[in-house]
């Protein structure tokens, strides 16, 4: 199957199942430069051509302030997609690593980045923000909350922020990380390597490795966890009968 059609099949299903897009929406797509956000941008840009509810998008990158960051490839990619692009410059890296010298910076960093993204969305007249969290992110988040906070919870597929009057949506919810990687490789997306010193050293990476190890002897584990989240109605998840199967991608 064509890689775009495959990714769009997941995105369209999630958007329809959770009512993520309405007529006239202006959607800010958070683009970090990683494979997930670039794949999401590609899919939403393509889906504009045929989705029955008309919407517009603007790509937003939060510049953390790391020395040497160059977002030119993303700018050129957005131009090719006919998507408006904006970069929000911040001093987040300096605040976290130089001023506060955070020993566990990820939580504060994520909070500050979200705040900047939401503010940029409002500034550019957007009523929705699309984030690149996929199927595996949902399962990992659920397990992280269980292991480290002792609670059953996850981010929501769709949620409204009353303080900003914007709605967060996650159209990649049904796409696995394998699906996204396949798309990114086939399309040769202009992925920008993270300059964060904490990259690949987080608890999320540890959880990813743990799930991978357990699933070697328990095939389909992540899909069963996701199914349980849907059946239990965890944080807005719901049974649709259409969440991803464990099918293989033909390389």
LINCOR-V328158 format. One record per residue. N is the residue number from 1. BURIAL is b if it has 16 or more other ideal C-beta (glycine too) atoms within 10 Angstrom, else e. D_LAST is the distance of its C-alpha to the last C-alpha in whole Angstrom. Layout:
# LINCOR-V328158
<<N & BURIAL & D_LAST> <N & BURIAL & D_LAST>>
This chain:
# LINCOR-V328158
<<1 & e & 10> <2 & e & 11> <3 & b & 11> <4 & b & 14> <5 & e & 15> <6 & b & 13> <7 & b & 15> <8 & b & 18> <9 & e & 18> <10 & b & 18> <11 & b & 21> <12 & b & 23> <13 & b & 23> <14 & b & 24> <15 & b & 27> <16 & e & 28> <17 & b & 29> <18 & b & 30> <19 & e & 32> <20 & b & 31> <21 & b & 32> <22 & e & 35> <23 & e & 37> <24 & e & 38> <25 & b & 36> <26 & e & 35> <27 & b & 32> <28 & b & 32> <29 & b & 29> <30 & b & 29> <31 & b & 27> <32 & b & 27> <33 & b & 24> <34 & b & 21> <35 & b & 18> <36 & b & 19> <37 & b & 22> <38 & b & 21> <39 & b & 18> <40 & b & 21> <41 & b & 23> <42 & b & 20> <43 & b & 20> <44 & b & 24> <45 & b & 25> <46 & b & 23> <47 & b & 24> <48 & e & 28> <49 & e & 27> <50 & e & 28> <51 & b & 28> <52 & e & 32> <53 & e & 33> <54 & e & 34> <55 & b & 33> <56 & e & 33> <57 & b & 31> <58 & b & 32> <59 & b & 30> <60 & b & 32> <61 & b & 31> <62 & b & 33> <63 & e & 34> <64 & b & 35> <65 & b & 37> <66 & e & 36> <67 & e & 37> <68 & e & 35> <69 & b & 32> <70 & e & 31> <71 & b & 30> <72 & e & 30> <73 & e & 26> <74 & b & 26> <75 & b & 29> <76 & e & 28> <77 & b & 25> <78 & b & 27> <79 & e & 29> <80 & e & 26> <81 & b & 26> <82 & e & 29> <83 & b & 30> <84 & e & 33> <85 & b & 32> <86 & e & 35> <87 & b & 35> <88 & b & 37> <89 & e & 39> <90 & b & 40> <91 & e & 41> <92 & b & 39> <93 & b & 38> <94 & e & 42> <95 & b & 43> <96 & b & 41> <97 & b & 41> <98 & e & 44> <99 & e & 47> <100 & e & 46> <101 & e & 44> <102 & e & 42> <103 & e & 41> <104 & e & 38> <105 & b & 37> <106 & e & 34> <107 & e & 36> <108 & e & 39> <109 & b & 36> <110 & e & 34> <111 & e & 37> <112 & b & 38> <113 & b & 35> <114 & b & 35> <115 & e & 39> <116 & b & 38> <117 & b & 35> <118 & b & 37> <119 & e & 40> <120 & b & 38> <121 & b & 37> <122 & b & 41> <123 & e & 42> <124 & e & 40> <125 & e & 41> <126 & b & 38> <127 & b & 38> <128 & b & 35> <129 & b & 32> <130 & b & 28> <131 & b & 27> <132 & b & 23> <133 & b & 23> <134 & b & 20> <135 & b & 20> <136 & b & 20> <137 & b & 23> <138 & b & 25> <139 & b & 24> <140 & b & 25> <141 & b & 28> <142 & b & 29> <143 & b & 29> <144 & b & 31> <145 & b & 34> <146 & e & 34> <147 & e & 34> <148 & e & 36> <149 & e & 38> <150 & e & 39> <151 & e & 38> <152 & e & 36> <153 & e & 34> <154 & b & 31> <155 & b & 31> <156 & b & 32> <157 & b & 29> <158 & b & 32> <159 & e & 35> <160 & e & 38> <161 & e & 40> <162 & e & 44> <163 & e & 45> <164 & b & 43> <165 & e & 42> <166 & b & 39> <167 & b & 36> <168 & b & 33> <169 & b & 30> <170 & b & 26> <171 & b & 24> <172 & b & 21> <173 & b & 22> <174 & b & 20> <175 & b & 16> <176 & b & 15> <177 & b & 15> <178 & e & 11> <179 & b & 11> <180 & b & 13> <181 & e & 11> <182 & b & 8> <183 & b & 11> <184 & b & 13> <185 & e & 11> <186 & e & 10> <187 & e & 13> <188 & e & 15> <189 & b & 17> <190 & b & 21> <191 & b & 20> <192 & b & 24> <193 & e & 24> <194 & e & 27> <195 & e & 30> <196 & b & 31> <197 & e & 32> <198 & e & 31> <199 & e & 28> <200 & e & 26> <201 & e & 29> <202 & e & 29> <203 & e & 30> <204 & e & 27> <205 & e & 25> <206 & e & 27> <207 & b & 26> <208 & b & 22> <209 & e & 23> <210 & e & 25> <211 & b & 23> <212 & e & 20> <213 & e & 23> <214 & e & 24> <215 & b & 21> <216 & e & 20> <217 & e & 23> <218 & e & 23> <219 & e & 20> <220 & e & 20> <221 & b & 22> <222 & b & 21> <223 & b & 21> <224 & e & 25> <225 & b & 26> <226 & b & 25> <227 & e & 26> <228 & e & 29> <229 & b & 30> <230 & b & 30> <231 & e & 32> <232 & e & 34> <233 & e & 34> <234 & b & 34> <235 & b & 35> <236 & e & 34> <237 & b & 31> <238 & e & 31> <239 & e & 30> <240 & e & 28> <241 & e & 27> <242 & e & 24> <243 & b & 22> <244 & b & 18> <245 & e & 17> <246 & e & 15> <247 & e & 12> <248 & e & 9> <249 & e & 6> <250 & e & 4> <251 & e & 0>>
